[in-house]
Amino acid sequence: MAPLRGEDSRLVRPYLLAHERRDLAHEQHEQAKRQRSRRRALWLAVHGVDIGTRRIHGVEVVA
């Protein structure tokens, strides 16, 4: 049986919804951090600074 989703039922306790939202917010925060890191590495590379990116398009790169 699949777990209940808070949006599907009014009987789900509010603390369960808060937990789901916190997990989603954490995941979005981590994704934003990775995006900033990739953009920073690209900006630095354009300006001639190699910060040692080891993975490009999902492929491990050896320096």
N, C-alpha and C positions, 0 to 999 in steps of 0.2 A: 504494500500500500504506500502510495506517495505521501510525503509529508504535507501537512496543511500549509497553505499560503495565507498570509494575513489578509490579502486583498480579496480573497474568495469567501471569507466568512467573517461575520461580525462577532463570532464567538471566540475568536483568538484573542488572547490576553495582550494588552498593549506592550508589555515588556518583550514579547516575542517579536513584535514588529520593530521595536527599537533595536533589538539585536541584529535583525536582518538589515536594517538601514545602516547600522554601524559597520557591518561587514562590507556592504556595498560602498560606503564612503571610504573605508580603508583601501579597498581595491582600486577605487578611482584615484585616490591620493598616490598610491604606489605607481599606477600607470602614468600619472602626470609627472612624477619624479623621473621615471625612465625616459619619458619624452623630452623633458628639460635637459637631461644628461646627453641624449642623442643630439639635440639641437646645439648644445654648448660645444660638443666635440666637433660637429660640422662647422660651426662658426670659427672655432680655433683652427681647424684644418684649412679653411679658406684663407686665414691669415698666416699660414705657415707654421703653426704650432701643432706638433703631434703629441697627443696626450695618451697614446698607446691603446687605441681601440683594438680589441682582440677579436671582435665578432662583427662582420659586415654582412648584411642581408642574411643573417642566420648561419653564416659559414665562419668557422674558426680561422683566424688569420695569424700566421706566424710572422713575427717581426724579422 
